[in-house]
Amino acid sequence: MTAIPNHHTKITINAADTLFHTNHLIFPIKRWLLMVLIAEYQSKH
């Protein structure tokens, strides 16, 4: 019935999950860095 091998699907789901969690961690860091950069810029001007 299933055309896709089970282990392949698991790998794909794992990759997507890892990507999601990495994004989840990186996004707040990027936002924080942006805020720090803006604060630095404003304090100099």
N, C-alpha and C positions, 0 to 999 in steps of 0.2 A: 504494500500500500504506500509506504513512504519512499519517495524517490531519493531523498537526501539521506546519506548515512548519518546515523545518530551522533557519532563522535564529532563529525564535522559541524553539526548544528550546535553542539555544546561548545566547541571552540569559538564559533561565531558569537554566541551569546556571552561567553566569557570575555571576549575581546571588546564587545560593546559595553559590557558591565564595567570593565577596567577603564575604558575610555570615559564613561560617564562619571565614575568616581574620581578619576584624575581631574576631569573638568571641574567637578564639584569642589576640589581642593584648590585648583589653580585660579579659578575665577575670583574668589575673595582676595587672594594674594595680589592678583593683577589690579583689582579695584583699590586695595589698600595702597599699593605702589603708586597708583595714579593720584590718590588723595595726598600722599606724601610729596609727590612731585609738584602738585598744584600748590600745596602749602609752602614748599621751598621757593617756588616761583613768586608767589605773592609776598613772601617776606623779603625778597630781594628788590621788589619794585614798589 
